[in-house]
């Protein structure tokens, strides 16, 4: 994957293998421990933490772009009325074979098969950045299906202060709308511009949480990569504790992703 700086739109453009249906099938359909990987969603603390902060059990929650359905499984385990959709049909079919009671289906995030004002909460985890033509249609559709005073939980790769600093000093090749640079994979988005765009659609930002500082540091500071890769991959108590400490210290400067939580208000419609 190679990063390019799009100065006009204040973002990085990541070039590599396109995030097509075949790409995600290859990514998700590894048969090794498939069932356990779905069940691992019950241990995803960040999803549980922020869902429970704003929503009570039995609330209707969707994971839009759910992959193998890990978060849908987890939300169900925590007492929510959970749904999931994904555009990778083979992945959805595989999960449904093993977990027939999970309410997941093959759909397009830009045109959902749900009524207006249906969900109390809507999770979008690493989805909108893969749409080269932009994410307005996704947010518009999310707004339609979220109830008034419901919540949008959104994560994206972040054009962090560290990445902005590197861009300022010319660490990334520059591109513009006329550049021909190969296969688009994703954007790394500017927080201020993203918030402004989404708030125009009828949401209000209520919370912001940078995260995954170890990945943000290892991917951007070359000489630290060998050490930080071991920290990133480690599963022992010490490495997990160190990842948490580094996130506390560096997330606001070098976090790889950012979680933005918005509330839909009736007076914004």
Steps between C-alpha positions, in 0.01 A plus 500: 500500500629847408377832638459821299414848624189664357558856623183643345276262696720477813537123496731215415414264217611140548577303186512123490263213432147642449252423778267298276267217596770249400753682717279471809411139424868418499549699820206354696446147367807333646345176631744484792310566825217675312246428773735620774578819309129582490461422871800722576267794447370446854839617630520824297509741790491820298171406332342400831635806682358762267178321411412457866593861574226630270252215453318265735461124442231398250572810290513432126859528376646434156858432395499629142792327332510215749741262326467159664261640761728519803342819632148374434581193709649715775208742507260207525696361792477834679122510466446722196267432209786479253503502120781489248536558129788451260540496122714185496234236440724197546615628839143561614399151385790341686409674825132414462587131455667494841289763679154480339342715771723802434303769317749572224432542130659604173428868435657822373571764767381764252153343467385309805194277515372638832220746583560863589593569864557131573828489696603651832867461410704456183860377503722565197844353561751573227251521214454848355869554420491228232259692273706692248208719393426607857277404790208744480255232384602273788445768763171606342373143516626459857305811596186357344506177701615650832228615736482862610743536791668176390876458466753454222827336610758551225863394471739592218877500442612841622711770338654552842726786614798270444391430144424868438848586625655248264290637212620854576861385476445316173511142625217392268486547122238759406203431277204692366173411328680450169761258633506144371655302786356151481249303706315691772468327838390764754521857625648614831264780590532836670294522818379859459391452141328170577309648795393802297368281218306268730353780709362654181301177455312550826725364773680660792842384619489408867819300555839439335753228580833447317629144535757240389806714561743207469394438139505872430855528630640182344352576158636855491834495686723259315778454756249406772322242286689181600447560873143626470403213271582258782294709740214514249502123440555396862221326691663479842406708803805726474459584131125561543572732792768681299262545205247653734757736652628613161142562387434718804816702436504525120148440365413869461819554297552174313185288523441290191122519526250739651157422643244776456162475671214708362140549609215549255275786605145555384555875474782436253273321251 
